[in-house]
């Protein structure tokens, strides 16, 4: 019996890829296609074309487009979180420095792997994929809460666990939004984005850690609304004008 010809058109023998290598090559091709075109418009045929293989071969490794996309999302989210938590947990990182290091790590992932980042921040119509995106976001929020809990107890005495969760939701939401903005404005200076994010978040968060609140005081908090209002009034008071 004749053996199948494994030579390419150049006469060189082609090396058969092992199963794990083939799987990785499919993921690499899918990452590029999904990253450029989004989830909804891509078909398995498009991934097969990018990978230079048959659609049937893809189905040997992934049951559906949904499963393929889900694995890519998981990989990207885990790598991003590993960078963020690692940077935010470094020795000597406290307060604004911790937040800044975490933000730098997060944005480095966004700029280095934009295709991966946009997979779990861009809207999709598939409800199961959307649920997975939501689960990944909850995981990110939990990781940020973990970083906040690394702060010395005395600096977050006025913040209960639910307050940390609320703050983490805002931190993650702001990061996702700025990262998505950068995807559409890739000539922007990332250091400026980081500075804007830290300035917006920390100037308020730092005061909240000291117990200040806007509006009716919480338990252990200080009422600052009237003081802030009086301060602004003094800037615009008629007696101060010419």
C-alpha positions, 0 to 999 in steps of 0.5 A, a space after each residue: 500500500 502506498 503511504 500518503 504523500 506528506 510533501 509540500 509543493 516545494 518537495 519538502 516533507 511537511 511535519 505533521 503537527 501534534 494535537 496540542 500544536 494543532 490546537 494552539 495554531 487554531 487558537 492563534 488563528 482564531 484570536 486574530 480573526 475574532 480580534 479583528 472582526 468580533 464574535 458575531 460576524 465570524 464563522 468557523 470557515 473564516 478561522 479555518 481559512 486563517 489557519 490554512 486548514 479544513 473546517 472539519 479539522 477545527 471541529 476535531 479540537 473544538 465543538 463549536 465557535 462558542 467553545 473556541 471563543 470561550 477558551 480565548 476569552 478565558 486565556 486572555 482574562 487569566 493572563 491579564 489578571 495575573 499581570 494586574 494582581 502580580 504588579 499590585 501585590 509587589 512589596 512596597 506597593 501601597 495606596 496610590 502606588 498599588 493602584 498605579 502599578 496594577 493599572 500599568 500592568 493592565 494597560 500593558 496587556 491591553 496594548 500588547 494583546 488588544 485582540 485578547 482584551 476586546 474579546 471580553 469587553 465588546 458586546 456579543 449577541 450570543 447569551 452564553 458568551 455574554 454570560 461568560 463575559 460577565 463571569 470574567 468581569 466578576 472575577 476581575 472585580 473580585 481580584 481588585 477587591 483582593 488587592 484593596 484588602 491588602 491595604 493596612 486595616 487602618 487605612 480602610 477602616 471606614 470601608 466595609 466589604 460591600 464598599 470595597 466591592 462597589 469601589 472595585 466595580 467602578 475601578 474595573 468599569 473605568 479600566 474596561 472603558 478606557 481600554 476600549 477607548 484606546 482600541 479606537 484611539 491607538 495613537 493615544 499616549 497610554 501613560 496619559 490614560 494611566 495618569 487620568 485614571 489614577 487621578 480620577 480614582 485615587 483623589 477620591 478613593 484616598 479621601 474615602 479611606 480617611 472616612 470622608 463621604 459625600 452626603 449623609 455620613 455613614 457609620 464612622 464616616 465624616 460628612 463633607 458635603 456642606 464643607 465642599 459646598 461652602 468651599 465652592 461657594 467661596 470661590 464664586 461669592 459676589 463678595 469675592 468678585 470685583 
